[in-house]
Amino acid sequence: MIIVPVKEGENIERALKKFKRKFERTGVVKQLRARQQFDKPSVLKRLAKEHAIYVQKLRSQED
């Protein structure tokens, strides 16, 4: 359960923004979307490898 401390007299919009940010960081929505369909382990492995290659290229371009 997400708990957001709200200070006395704090704007409700600000408290809602804090809640949304905390909720986003938990990764619940991302996990829910991933569970909606089954992906074969070989496909997941291939995607992870492609992502690693992409990140490696970005890091090599920075240097």
C-alpha positions, -999 to 999 in steps of 0.1 A, spaced: 0 0 0 13 34 -9 14 60 19 19 97 10 24 120 39 4 152 34 14 183 53 -11 206 70 -26 230 45 -8 213 15 -26 216 -18 -45 184 -29 -30 187 -64 5 185 -50 -4 155 -28 -20 138 -59 12 145 -79 33 129 -51 10 98 -51 12 94 -89 50 97 -88 53 71 -61 29 48 -79 49 51 -111 81 41 -94 66 9 -80 63 -5 -115 28 -19 -110 14 -7 -143 44 -20 -162 41 -54 -145 4 -55 -152 8 -49 -189 36 -75 -191 12 -101 -175 -16 -95 -200 1 -117 -226 25 -146 -225 59 -141 -241 81 -170 -248 114 -172 -229 134 -171 -261 117 -139 -272 124 -123 -238 160 -133 -240 163 -119 -275 147 -86 -265 170 -83 -235 201 -90 -257 189 -63 -282 184 -38 -254 219 -45 -240 234 -40 -275 215 -7 -278 227 5 -244 263 -5 -251 262 15 -284 249 46 -266 276 44 -239 303 39 -265 291 70 -284 293 91 -252 330 83 -248 
